[in-house]
């Protein structure tokens, strides 16, 4: 390695103690920071699934993340979310220390290394993944390990580092192969100066034997996918054939190419990504990032600069060019952790920028370079801390505990999707909350009590579900209104073939809605996944109230329920459901005027987390009401916007738009639209 002075010390394979002490101090501070801010209750994303897989055994979602699964299953105690979240924090701290070593080798400056590592540790994306049970912290650790080992191989030309890098790279592929491959595009450039040495070594069978053997050894965790027999938790069930193995590992079951995502979505994502990159740190730090980028090209080698640049581009703009997500808050939130490795380059450039400033002698000569860096670090940490502090959360656990505790004894509960399956499954299977309840997945995923294979045809799955609910003696509930006829309890639906469709206002659900409306009105949630979940729960409650009032009248509501209903109608979810109801029937002139006022007010308070499909439907309802009111130009604009947002046949805005165009004598455009959407089946 190098001595603390920054000069090479070829005879040593370890660093001096004083630098190790700085690394330990940084690691301790970051571990304390992460421990203080990590959630103490279950959260969304993949938290519930990973907690179940780690504590109950099984297989995670594709590509399986077998290395992470093996580690967490071996280390985590039973029960509680903190241990799983802390495991990510530990991985993150080690990754930061490895990154500091890399920067020290590159810059030959201890202050730059420590500042870069510290900035990386308090960056928004990295911090957010360091405090929840996820695979990203381990992915960063293994990538940094490979990068460091290859850097040491380049410096010392000792093939032990090369072989260790082969093993580490294999382990990285066993954890998160897409991220490892993307970011790994930069690693061949690390070897720029030793390619002649490598080419010479490639002529020897021993080189290939050891390299392939160690890489293969790193890939061995994938055998776990096949070796796990009859897992309690497995997203697509047990892996029993090579075809199923490949389907799992290749992620072929996932669709990263959304039908509605056209070129405009790509442009929007590129604009958003640029903003997201600069939001990792406060604006003042971003100035130093730009300075450091320029300064780095003056101070360090071309190959090292190219490595850093490619690390930055790999899982930001290059990845963005590959995926084709629809531009919504949900998928922006999904994408946010992907560039977590790329942001290491930002941290390095920020440190180099501060180093450049101190070289200008703007400060007293006795002022060490790290002092202005510490000042900027404190500002950054203070600005990021409120959003990262999830220790006082609890929304997701509170909500799902309420649902489970609401159910009668010995019931069956069907769930669907990550946001239901994860938290409910964790509370029921790991925390042992309401073990008398049998939790099942409507899509036959995750749990071993599936009715049919998740790959069974829809007709077969529907028939199996119908057969099950009609023969099941226990009361059957669902968090999705799919098993009908059903009685709606608000956000829980009970299969009631004897009484038919109905709605029931229950005190527990009324209290739950009060809680949700407080969170929504006061904007108390920082996490975008939680905001999205809250919005959809509010929509469900709004639809429930609308159905209840339509069936039983406003007079059926108690004073508290009436206040709640009126308050809900002043919020966007209630207005959205109201507009759907109004747009479906003929309105009097007075009703048209009132409906247009509601639509205008709703548009002003439309939340950023609204799904793209819902936003398209909002403008469909708006346009339909305007068409009824004779405001044809405005109706045309809103209906056109609806189609631009959701270019799929289930958007019935095309039907009204064709009628509006015909009334405006735009027959050519109306015919073209009818031909383009001929499958939309307009009445």
C-alpha positions as CSV (number, residue, x, y, z in Angstrom):
1,X,0.0,0.0,0.0
2,X,1.1,3.6,0.6
3,X,2.4,5.3,3.7
4,X,0.3,8.1,5.2
5,X,2.5,10.6,3.4
6,X,1.1,9.4,0.1
7,X,4.3,7.8,-1.2
8,X,4.3,4.2,-2.2
9,X,5.7,1.7,0.3
10,X,6.1,-1.5,-1.8
11,X,7.4,-3.6,1.0
12,X,4.2,-3.3,3.0
13,X,0.8,-4.9,2.5
14,X,-0.9,-3.0,5.3
15,X,-1.3,0.6,6.1
16,X,0.1,2.5,9.0
17,X,-2.0,2.5,12.2
18,X,-2.8,6.2,12.2
19,X,-4.7,5.8,8.9
20,X,-6.5,2.8,10.2
21,X,-7.5,4.8,13.3
22,X,-9.1,7.4,11.0
23,X,-11.0,4.7,9.2
24,X,-12.2,3.2,12.4
25,X,-13.4,6.6,13.6
26,X,-15.2,7.2,10.4
27,X,-16.8,3.7,10.5
28,X,-17.9,4.1,14.1
29,X,-19.5,7.5,13.4
30,X,-21.3,6.3,10.4
31,X,-22.5,3.1,12.2
32,X,-23.9,5.3,15.0
33,X,-25.6,7.6,12.5
34,X,-27.1,4.7,10.7
35,X,-28.2,2.9,13.9
36,X,-29.9,6.1,15.1
37,X,-31.8,6.6,11.9
38,X,-32.8,3.1,10.9
39,X,-36.4,2.0,11.0
40,X,-37.5,0.0,14.0
41,X,-40.7,-1.2,12.4
42,X,-41.4,-2.9,9.1
43,X,-41.3,-0.8,6.0
44,X,-42.2,-1.2,2.3
45,X,-40.1,-2.0,-0.8
46,X,-38.7,-5.5,-0.3
47,X,-38.3,-5.2,3.5
48,X,-41.1,-7.6,4.4
49,X,-40.0,-10.2,1.9
50,X,-36.3,-10.1,2.9
51,X,-37.2,-10.3,6.6
52,X,-39.3,-13.4,5.9
53,X,-36.7,-15.0,3.7
54,X,-33.9,-14.2,6.2
55,X,-35.7,-15.3,9.3
56,X,-38.0,-18.1,8.0
57,X,-35.9,-19.4,5.1
58,X,-36.7,-19.5,1.4
59,X,-35.9,-17.7,-1.9
60,X,-36.2,-14.0,-2.5
61,X,-37.5,-12.4,-5.7
62,X,-35.5,-12.8,-9.0
63,X,-32.5,-13.0,-9.4
64,X,-32.7,-14.6,-5.9
65,X,-29.8,-12.7,-4.3
66,X,-28.5,-16.0,-2.9
67,X,-25.3,-14.5,-1.2
68,X,-27.3,-11.9,0.7
69,X,-29.9,-14.6,1.6
70,X,-27.2,-17.0,2.9
71,X,-25.5,-14.3,5.0
72,X,-28.7,-13.0,6.5
73,X,-30.1,-16.4,7.2
74,X,-27.0,-17.3,9.1
75,X,-26.7,-14.1,11.1
76,X,-30.1,-12.8,11.9
77,X,-31.9,-13.7,15.1
78,X,-35.6,-14.6,15.0
79,X,-38.1,-11.7,15.2
80,X,-37.7,-8.0,14.9
81,X,-36.7,-5.8,12.0
82,X,-33.7,-4.0,13.6
83,X,-31.2,-6.8,13.2
84,X,-31.9,-7.0,9.4
85,X,-31.6,-3.3,9.0
86,X,-28.5,-3.2,11.1
87,X,-26.9,-5.8,8.8
88,X,-27.3,-3.4,5.9
89,X,-25.7,-0.7,8.0
90,X,-22.7,-2.9,8.7
91,X,-22.2,-3.7,5.0
92,X,-22.5,0.0,4.2
93,X,-19.8,0.9,6.8
94,X,-17.4,-1.7,5.4
95,X,-18.1,-0.5,1.9
96,X,-17.2,3.1,2.9
97,X,-13.9,2.0,4.4
98,X,-13.0,0.1,1.3
99,X,-13.8,3.2,-0.8
100,X,-11.6,5.3,1.4
101,X,-8.7,2.9,0.6
102,X,-9.4,3.1,-3.2
103,X,-9.4,6.9,-3.1
104,X,-6.2,6.9,-1.1
105,X,-4.5,4.8,-3.7
106,X,-5.9,7.0,-6.5
107,X,-5.2,10.5,-5.0
108,X,-2.3,9.6,-2.6
109,X,-4.0,12.0,-0.1
110,X,-5.4,10.8,3.2
111,X,-7.6,13.9,3.6
112,X,-9.1,13.3,0.2
113,X,-9.7,9.7,1.0
114,X,-11.4,10.4,4.3
115,X,-13.5,13.2,2.9
116,X,-14.6,11.2,-0.1
117,X,-15.6,8.3,2.1
118,X,-17.5,10.5,4.5
119,X,-19.4,12.3,1.8
120,X,-20.3,9.0,0.2
121,X,-21.6,7.7,3.6
122,X,-23.9,10.6,4.1
123,X,-25.2,10.8,0.5
124,X,-29.0,10.5,0.2
125,X,-29.1,7.3,-1.9
126,X,-26.3,5.5,0.0
127,X,-27.7,6.4,3.4
128,X,-31.2,5.4,2.5
129,X,-30.1,1.9,1.6
130,X,-27.8,1.6,4.6
131,X,-30.7,1.7,7.1
132,X,-33.1,-0.8,5.6
133,X,-32.7,-4.5,4.9
134,X,-31.7,-4.5,1.2
135,X,-29.1,-6.0,-1.1
136,X,-27.6,-2.6,-2.2
137,X,-25.1,-2.1,0.7
138,X,-23.7,-5.6,0.1
139,X,-23.5,-4.9,-3.6
140,X,-21.5,-1.7,-2.9
141,X,-19.2,-3.6,-0.5
142,X,-18.4,-6.3,-3.1
143,X,-17.9,-3.9,-5.9
144,X,-15.6,-1.8,-3.8
145,X,-13.8,-5.0,-2.8
146,X,-13.2,-5.9,-6.4
147,X,-12.1,-2.4,-7.3
148,X,-9.7,-2.2,-4.4
149,X,-8.2,-5.6,-5.1
150,X,-7.6,-4.8,-8.8
151,X,-6.1,-1.5,-7.8
152,X,-3.7,-3.3,-5.5
153,X,-2.9,-5.8,-8.2
154,X,-2.1,-2.9,-10.5
155,X,0.2,-1.3,-7.9
156,X,2.0,-4.4,-6.6
157,X,1.6,-6.7,-9.7
158,X,1.0,-9.5,-7.2
159,X,-1.4,-12.1,-8.7
160,X,-2.8,-12.9,-5.3
161,X,-4.8,-9.7,-5.6
162,X,-6.0,-10.7,-9.0
163,X,-7.3,-14.1,-7.8
164,X,-8.9,-12.5,-4.8
165,X,-10.6,-10.1,-7.1
166,X,-12.0,-13.0,-9.2
167,X,-13.5,-14.5,-6.1
168,X,-14.9,-11.2,-4.9
169,X,-16.4,-10.5,-8.4
170,X,-18.1,-13.9,-8.3
171,X,-19.6,-13.1,-4.9
172,X,-20.7,-9.7,-6.3
173,X,-22.5,-11.5,-9.1
174,X,-24.1,-13.9,-6.6
175,X,-25.5,-10.9,-4.8
176,X,-26.8,-8.5,-7.4
177,X,-25.4,-9.4,-10.9
178,X,-27.1,-6.6,-12.9
179,X,-25.5,-3.9,-10.7
180,X,-22.2,-5.7,-10.6
181,X,-22.0,-6.0,-14.4
182,X,-23.1,-2.4,-15.0
183,X,-20.6,-0.9,-12.6
184,X,-18.0,-3.5,-13.4
185,X,-17.7,-2.0,-16.9
186,X,-15.2,0.4,-15.3
187,X,-13.0,-2.2,-13.8
188,X,-11.0,-3.3,-16.9
189,X,-9.7,0.3,-17.0
190,X,-8.2,-0.2,-13.6
191,X,-5.9,-2.7,-15.2
192,X,-4.7,-0.2,-17.9
193,X,-1.1,-0.3,-16.9
194,X,-0.8,-4.0,-16.4
195,X,-2.4,-5.4,-19.6
196,X,1.0,-6.6,-20.9
197,X,1.4,-8.6,-17.6
198,X,-2.1,-10.0,-17.9
199,X,-1.7,-10.9,-21.5
200,X,1.5,-12.8,-20.7
201,X,-0.3,-14.6,-17.8
202,X,-3.1,-15.6,-20.1
203,X,-0.7,-17.9,-21.9
204,X,-0.5,-20.1,-18.8
205,X,-3.2,-22.7,-18.0
206,X,-2.7,-22.0,-14.3
207,X,-3.9,-18.5,-14.7
208,X,-7.1,-19.6,-16.4
209,X,-7.6,-22.5,-14.0
210,X,-7.3,-20.4,-10.8
211,X,-9.2,-17.4,-12.2
212,X,-12.2,-19.5,-13.4
213,X,-12.1,-21.7,-10.3
214,X,-12.3,-18.7,-7.9
215,X,-14.9,-16.9,-10.0
216,X,-17.0,-20.1,-10.0
217,X,-16.5,-20.4,-6.3
218,X,-17.9,-17.0,-5.9
219,X,-21.0,-18.0,-8.0
220,X,-21.6,-21.1,-5.8
221,X,-24.3,-19.4,-3.7
222,X,-26.6,-19.7,-6.7
223,X,-26.8,-23.4,-5.9
224,X,-28.9,-22.5,-3.0
225,X,-31.8,-21.7,-5.3
226,X,-31.9,-25.4,-6.3
227,X,-31.0,-26.9,-3.0
228,X,-33.8,-25.3,-1.0
229,X,-36.6,-27.8,-1.1
230,X,-40.2,-26.8,-0.5
231,X,-39.4,-23.3,0.9
232,X,-42.0,-21.7,3.0
233,X,-41.2,-18.3,1.3
234,X,-40.4,-18.2,-2.4
235,X,-41.8,-15.7,-4.8
236,X,-42.3,-18.1,-7.6
237,X,-42.1,-21.3,-5.7
238,X,-39.3,-23.9,-5.5
239,X,-36.7,-24.1,-8.3
240,X,-36.9,-27.7,-9.6
241,X,-35.4,-27.5,-13.1
242,X,-32.7,-25.7,-15.1
243,X,-35.4,-23.8,-17.0
244,X,-36.8,-22.5,-13.8
245,X,-33.3,-21.7,-12.5
246,X,-32.5,-19.7,-15.6
247,X,-35.9,-17.9,-15.5
248,X,-35.2,-16.9,-11.9
249,X,-31.6,-15.8,-12.3
250,X,-32.1,-14.0,-15.6
251,X,-35.0,-11.9,-14.3
252,X,-36.9,-12.8,-17.4
253,X,-40.2,-12.6,-15.4
254,X,-39.7,-8.9,-14.8
255,X,-40.7,-6.3,-17.4
256,X,-38.4,-3.2,-17.5
257,X,-40.0,-2.1,-20.8
258,X,-43.4,-0.4,-20.1
259,X,-45.9,-0.2,-22.9
260,X,-46.8,3.5,-22.2
261,X,-43.2,4.6,-21.9
262,X,-42.5,6.5,-25.1
263,X,-39.6,8.8,-25.9
264,X,-41.1,11.6,-23.9
265,X,-40.8,9.4,-20.7
266,X,-37.2,8.8,-21.5
267,X,-36.5,12.5,-21.8
268,X,-38.4,13.2,-18.6
269,X,-36.3,10.6,-16.8
270,X,-33.1,12.0,-18.0
271,X,-34.1,15.5,-16.7
272,X,-35.2,14.0,-13.4
273,X,-32.0,11.9,-13.1
274,X,-29.8,15.0,-13.6
275,X,-31.8,16.7,-10.8
276,X,-31.6,13.6,-8.6
277,X,-27.8,13.4,-9.0
278,X,-27.4,17.0,-7.8
279,X,-29.8,16.5,-4.9
280,X,-27.5,13.9,-3.3
281,X,-25.7,16.8,-1.6
282,X,-26.4,20.5,-0.7
283,X,-25.8,22.9,-3.6
284,X,-22.6,24.2,-2.0
285,X,-21.1,20.7,-2.1
286,X,-22.2,20.3,-5.7
287,X,-20.0,23.3,-6.6
288,X,-17.1,21.4,-5.1
289,X,-18.1,18.3,-7.1
290,X,-17.7,20.3,-10.3
291,X,-14.4,21.8,-9.2
292,X,-13.2,18.4,-8.2
293,X,-14.1,16.9,-11.5
294,X,-11.9,19.4,-13.3
295,X,-9.1,19.3,-10.7
296,X,-9.0,15.5,-10.8
297,X,-8.1,15.5,-14.5
298,X,-5.2,17.7,-13.7
299,X,-3.9,15.7,-10.8
300,X,-4.4,12.0,-11.3
301,X,-3.8,9.6,-14.1
302,X,-6.0,9.3,-17.2
303,X,-6.9,5.7,-16.5
304,X,-8.0,6.6,-12.9
305,X,-10.1,9.4,-14.2
306,X,-11.7,7.3,-16.8
307,X,-12.5,4.6,-14.2
308,X,-14.2,7.2,-12.0
309,X,-16.2,8.6,-14.9
310,X,-17.4,5.2,-16.1
311,X,-18.3,4.3,-12.5
312,X,-20.5,7.4,-12.4
313,X,-22.1,6.8,-15.8
314,X,-22.7,3.1,-15.5
315,X,-25.7,2.9,-13.2
316,X,-27.0,6.4,-13.9
317,X,-27.2,7.5,-17.6
318,X,-26.2,4.1,-19.1
319,X,-28.7,2.3,-17.0
320,X,-31.4,4.9,-17.8
321,X,-30.8,4.3,-21.5
322,X,-31.4,0.5,-21.0
323,X,-34.6,0.5,-18.9
324,X,-37.8,1.9,-20.2
325,X,-40.0,2.8,-17.1
326,X,-43.1,4.9,-17.3
327,X,-42.4,8.3,-15.8
328,X,-44.2,8.2,-12.4
329,X,-43.3,8.8,-8.8
330,X,-43.4,5.1,-8.1
331,X,-40.9,4.1,-10.7
332,X,-38.7,7.1,-9.9
333,X,-38.7,5.8,-6.4
334,X,-37.8,2.3,-7.7
335,X,-34.9,3.7,-9.7
336,X,-33.5,5.9,-6.9
337,X,-31.2,3.2,-5.3
338,X,-29.9,1.9,-8.6
339,X,-27.1,4.5,-8.9
340,X,-25.9,3.9,-5.4
341,X,-22.4,2.8,-6.7
342,X,-22.2,5.6,-9.2
343,X,-22.6,8.3,-6.5
344,X,-19.2,7.2,-5.1
345,X,-17.7,9.3,-8.0
346,X,-19.6,12.3,-6.8
347,X,-18.2,11.9,-3.3
348,X,-14.7,11.6,-4.7
349,X,-15.1,14.7,-6.9
350,X,-16.4,16.7,-3.9
351,X,-13.3,15.7,-1.9
352,X,-11.0,16.7,-4.8
353,X,-12.8,20.0,-5.1
354,X,-12.2,20.8,-1.4
355,X,-8.6,19.7,-1.9
356,X,-8.3,22.1,-4.8
357,X,-9.6,25.0,-2.7
358,X,-7.1,24.4,0.1
359,X,-4.3,24.3,-2.5
360,X,-5.3,27.8,-3.5
361,X,-4.1,29.0,-0.1
362,X,-7.3,30.9,0.5
363,X,-7.1,29.7,4.1
364,X,-4.4,30.0,6.7
365,X,-1.6,27.7,5.8
366,X,-2.0,25.9,9.1
367,X,-5.6,25.0,8.4
368,X,-5.7,21.3,7.3
369,X,-7.6,20.5,4.2
370,X,-10.1,18.4,6.1
371,X,-11.5,21.3,8.2
372,X,-13.6,23.0,5.4
373,X,-14.6,19.4,4.4
374,X,-15.9,18.7,7.9
375,X,-17.9,21.9,7.8
376,X,-19.5,20.9,4.5
377,X,-20.1,17.4,5.8
378,X,-22.0,18.7,8.8
379,X,-24.1,20.9,6.5
380,X,-24.8,17.9,4.3
381,X,-25.7,15.6,7.2
382,X,-28.0,18.2,8.7
383,X,-29.8,18.7,5.4
384,X,-30.2,15.0,4.7
385,X,-31.0,13.9,8.2
386,X,-34.8,14.7,8.4
387,X,-35.5,12.6,5.3
388,X,-33.2,9.8,6.4
389,X,-34.4,9.6,10.0
390,X,-36.9,6.7,9.9
391,X,-36.5,5.7,13.5
392,X,-39.8,7.4,14.4
393,X,-41.8,6.0,11.6
394,X,-44.2,3.2,12.0
395,X,-47.0,4.0,9.5
396,X,-46.7,0.7,7.5
397,X,-46.6,-1.5,10.6
398,X,-49.4,0.5,12.3
399,X,-51.6,0.2,9.2
400,X,-51.0,-3.6,8.8
401,X,-51.4,-4.4,12.4
402,X,-54.7,-2.7,12.4
403,X,-55.8,-4.8,9.4
404,X,-54.7,-8.1,11.0
405,X,-56.2,-7.2,14.4
406,X,-59.5,-6.2,12.7
407,X,-60.1,-9.7,11.3
408,X,-62.2,-12.3,13.2
409,X,-60.6,-15.4,14.6
410,X,-59.5,-18.2,12.2
411,X,-60.1,-16.2,9.0
412,X,-58.3,-16.5,5.7
413,X,-56.8,-13.3,4.2
414,X,-55.8,-12.9,0.6
415,X,-53.2,-10.3,-0.2
416,X,-51.6,-9.0,-3.5
417,X,-48.5,-7.2,-4.4
418,X,-45.3,-6.3,-2.5
419,X,-46.9,-3.6,-0.4
420,X,-49.4,-6.0,1.0
421,X,-47.6,-9.3,0.9
422,X,-44.4,-8.1,2.6
423,X,-45.7,-6.2,5.7
424,X,-48.7,-8.6,6.3
425,X,-46.5,-11.7,5.7
426,X,-43.8,-10.4,8.0
427,X,-46.1,-9.5,10.9
428,X,-48.0,-12.8,10.6
429,X,-45.1,-15.2,9.8
430,X,-42.1,-13.6,11.7
431,X,-43.7,-11.5,14.4
432,X,-46.3,-14.2,14.9
433,X,-49.2,-11.7,15.0
434,X,-52.5,-13.3,14.6
435,X,-51.2,-16.8,13.8
436,X,-54.8,-18.0,13.6
437,X,-55.1,-16.1,10.3
438,X,-54.0,-17.9,7.2
439,X,-52.4,-15.4,4.8
440,X,-52.6,-16.3,1.1
441,X,-51.4,-14.6,-2.1
442,X,-54.0,-13.9,-4.8
443,X,-51.4,-14.3,-7.5
444,X,-50.1,-17.6,-6.0
445,X,-46.7,-15.9,-5.2
446,X,-44.5,-15.9,-2.1
447,X,-46.2,-18.3,0.2
448,X,-46.1,-22.1,-0.1
449,X,-49.9,-22.4,0.4
450,X,-50.5,-21.3,-3.2
451,X,-53.6,-22.8,-4.9
452,X,-51.9,-23.3,-8.3
453,X,-48.5,-22.6,-9.8
454,X,-47.8,-18.9,-10.4
455,X,-47.3,-19.8,-14.0
456,X,-50.7,-21.5,-14.4
457,X,-53.1,-19.9,-17.0
458,X,-55.3,-17.2,-15.6
459,X,-58.4,-19.3,-16.3
460,X,-57.0,-22.1,-14.2
461,X,-56.0,-19.8,-11.4
462,X,-59.4,-18.1,-11.3
463,X,-61.2,-21.5,-11.3
464,X,-59.0,-22.7,-8.4
465,X,-59.7,-19.5,-6.4
466,X,-63.5,-19.8,-7.0
467,X,-63.4,-23.5,-5.9
468,X,-61.4,-22.6,-2.8
469,X,-63.6,-19.8,-1.5
470,X,-66.9,-21.6,-2.2
471,X,-65.7,-24.7,-0.2
472,X,-63.8,-22.9,2.5
473,X,-65.7,-23.0,5.8
474,X,-63.8,-20.1,7.4
475,X,-64.5,-16.5,6.7
476,X,-62.5,-15.3,3.7
477,X,-61.2,-11.8,3.4
478,X,-59.1,-10.0,0.8
479,X,-57.3,-6.7,0.6
480,X,-58.2,-6.4,-3.1
481,X,-61.9,-6.4,-4.2
482,X,-61.6,-9.4,-6.5
483,X,-63.4,-12.2,-4.6
484,X,-67.1,-11.4,-5.2
485,X,-69.8,-10.9,-4.0
486,X,-68.2,-9.1,-1.2
487,X,-68.9,-6.9,1.8
488,X,-66.5,-3.9,1.9
489,X,-65.3,-2.9,5.3
490,X,-63.3,0.1,3.9
491,X,-60.0,-1.4,2.7
492,X,-60.9,-5.0,3.6
493,X,-63.3,-7.1,1.6
494,X,-65.1,-10.1,2.9
495,X,-66.5,-12.8,0.6
496,X,-70.2,-12.9,1.4
497,X,-72.2,-15.0,-1.1
498,X,-75.2,-15.2,1.1
499,X,-75.7,-11.5,1.6
500,X,-74.3,-10.2,-1.7
501,X,-72.5,-6.9,-2.2
502,X,-72.7,-4.4,0.7
503,X,-70.7,-1.8,2.6
504,X,-70.3,-1.6,6.4
505,X,-68.8,1.3,8.4
506,X,-66.9,-0.1,11.3
507,X,-65.4,2.1,14.1
508,X,-61.9,0.5,13.5
509,X,-61.9,1.5,9.9
510,X,-63.3,5.0,10.7
511,X,-60.4,5.5,13.1
512,X,-57.9,4.1,10.5
513,X,-59.2,6.6,7.9
514,X,-58.7,9.5,10.4
515,X,-55.1,8.4,10.9
516,X,-54.5,8.2,7.1
517,X,-56.1,11.6,6.5
518,X,-53.9,13.2,9.1
519,X,-50.8,11.7,7.4
520,X,-52.1,12.9,4.0
521,X,-53.2,16.4,5.0
522,X,-50.1,17.2,7.0
523,X,-47.7,15.6,4.5
524,X,-46.0,13.6,7.3
525,X,-44.4,10.9,5.1
526,X,-41.0,11.4,3.5
527,X,-40.6,8.1,1.8
528,X,-42.1,8.0,-1.8
529,X,-43.1,4.4,-1.5
530,X,-45.1,5.2,1.7
531,X,-46.6,8.2,0.0
532,X,-47.8,6.1,-2.9
533,X,-49.2,3.5,-0.6
534,X,-51.1,6.1,1.4
535,X,-52.5,7.7,-1.8
536,X,-53.9,4.3,-2.9
537,X,-55.4,3.6,0.6
538,X,-57.1,7.0,0.5
539,X,-58.5,6.3,-3.0
540,X,-59.9,3.0,-1.7
541,X,-61.6,4.7,1.3
542,X,-63.0,7.4,-0.9
543,X,-64.5,4.7,-3.2
544,X,-65.9,2.9,-0.2
545,X,-67.6,6.0,1.2
546,X,-69.0,6.9,-2.2
547,X,-70.5,3.4,-2.6
548,X,-71.9,3.5,1.0
549,X,-73.6,6.9,0.5
550,X,-74.9,5.8,-2.9
551,X,-76.5,2.7,-1.4
552,X,-77.7,4.0,2.0
553,X,-77.8,7.8,1.7
554,X,-76.0,10.5,3.6
555,X,-78.5,10.1,6.4
556,X,-77.0,6.7,7.3
557,X,-73.8,8.4,8.5
558,X,-73.2,9.3,12.1
559,X,-72.0,12.9,12.8
560,X,-68.4,11.7,12.9
561,X,-68.7,9.8,9.7
562,X,-70.4,12.7,7.9
563,X,-67.5,15.0,8.9
564,X,-65.1,12.4,7.7
565,X,-66.9,12.0,4.4
566,X,-67.0,15.8,3.8
567,X,-63.4,16.2,4.7
568,X,-62.4,13.3,2.4
569,X,-64.3,15.1,-0.5
570,X,-62.1,18.2,0.0
571,X,-59.0,16.1,-0.6
572,X,-57.8,14.9,-4.0
573,X,-58.6,11.2,-3.5
574,X,-62.2,12.0,-2.6
575,X,-62.5,14.5,-5.5
576,X,-61.1,11.9,-7.9
577,X,-63.7,9.3,-6.9
578,X,-66.4,12.0,-7.0
579,X,-65.5,13.0,-10.6
580,X,-65.5,9.3,-11.7
581,X,-69.0,9.1,-10.3
582,X,-70.2,12.3,-12.0
583,X,-68.5,11.7,-15.3
584,X,-70.5,8.4,-15.7
585,X,-73.9,10.0,-15.8
586,X,-75.8,12.8,-17.4
587,X,-75.6,16.0,-15.4
588,X,-77.9,19.0,-15.1
589,X,-76.4,22.5,-15.9
590,X,-76.0,23.2,-12.2
591,X,-74.3,19.9,-11.6
592,X,-72.0,20.5,-14.5
593,X,-70.9,23.8,-13.1
594,X,-70.3,22.3,-9.7
595,X,-68.5,19.3,-11.1
596,X,-66.2,21.6,-13.1
597,X,-65.4,23.5,-9.9
598,X,-64.5,20.2,-8.2
599,X,-62.3,19.2,-11.2
600,X,-60.4,22.5,-11.2
601,X,-59.8,22.4,-7.5
602,X,-58.7,18.7,-7.7
603,X,-56.2,19.6,-10.5
604,X,-54.6,22.2,-8.3
605,X,-54.0,19.7,-5.5
606,X,-53.1,16.6,-7.6
607,X,-50.3,14.8,-5.7
608,X,-47.0,14.0,-7.3
609,X,-47.4,10.3,-6.3
610,X,-50.5,9.8,-8.5
611,X,-50.1,6.7,-10.8
612,X,-49.9,7.5,-14.5
613,X,-53.0,5.6,-15.2
614,X,-55.0,7.4,-12.5
615,X,-53.8,10.8,-13.8
616,X,-55.0,9.8,-17.3
617,X,-58.4,8.8,-15.9
618,X,-58.6,12.1,-14.0
619,X,-58.3,14.1,-17.3
620,X,-60.7,11.7,-18.9
621,X,-63.3,12.5,-16.3
622,X,-62.5,16.2,-16.5
623,X,-62.9,16.1,-20.3
624,X,-66.1,14.2,-20.2
625,X,-67.7,16.7,-17.9
626,X,-66.5,19.6,-20.0
627,X,-67.9,17.9,-23.1
628,X,-71.3,17.7,-21.4
629,X,-71.1,21.3,-20.5
630,X,-70.4,22.3,-24.1
631,X,-66.8,23.4,-23.4
632,X,-65.5,21.4,-26.4
633,X,-62.1,23.1,-26.8
634,X,-61.2,22.5,-23.1
635,X,-62.6,18.9,-23.3
636,X,-60.4,18.3,-26.4
637,X,-57.3,19.5,-24.6
638,X,-58.0,17.4,-21.4
639,X,-59.0,14.2,-23.3
640,X,-55.9,14.5,-25.6
641,X,-53.8,14.9,-22.4
642,X,-55.4,11.7,-21.0
643,X,-54.4,9.8,-24.1
644,X,-50.9,11.2,-24.1
645,X,-50.5,9.9,-20.5
646,X,-52.0,6.4,-21.1
647,X,-51.8,5.2,-24.7
648,X,-53.4,1.9,-24.1
649,X,-56.8,0.5,-25.2
650,X,-58.3,0.6,-21.7
651,X,-58.3,4.4,-21.8
652,X,-61.8,5.2,-22.8
653,X,-61.0,8.9,-23.2
654,X,-60.6,8.1,-26.9
655,X,-64.3,7.5,-27.3
656,X,-65.3,10.9,-25.9
657,X,-62.5,12.6,-27.8
658,X,-63.8,11.2,-31.1
659,X,-67.2,12.5,-30.4
660,X,-65.8,16.0,-29.4
661,X,-63.7,16.1,-32.6
662,X,-66.8,15.2,-34.7
663,X,-68.7,18.1,-33.0
664,X,-65.8,20.4,-33.9
665,X,-66.0,19.2,-37.5
666,X,-62.5,17.7,-37.2
667,X,-63.6,14.6,-39.0
668,X,-60.2,13.7,-40.5
669,X,-58.6,13.7,-37.0
670,X,-61.5,11.8,-35.6
671,X,-61.2,9.0,-38.2
672,X,-57.4,8.8,-37.7
673,X,-58.0,8.5,-34.0
674,X,-60.6,5.8,-34.4
675,X,-58.3,3.8,-36.6
676,X,-55.4,4.2,-34.2
677,X,-57.5,3.0,-31.3
678,X,-59.8,0.5,-33.1
679,X,-59.4,-2.0,-30.3
680,X,-60.7,0.3,-27.7
681,X,-64.3,-0.9,-28.3
682,X,-66.1,2.4,-28.0
683,X,-69.8,1.9,-27.7
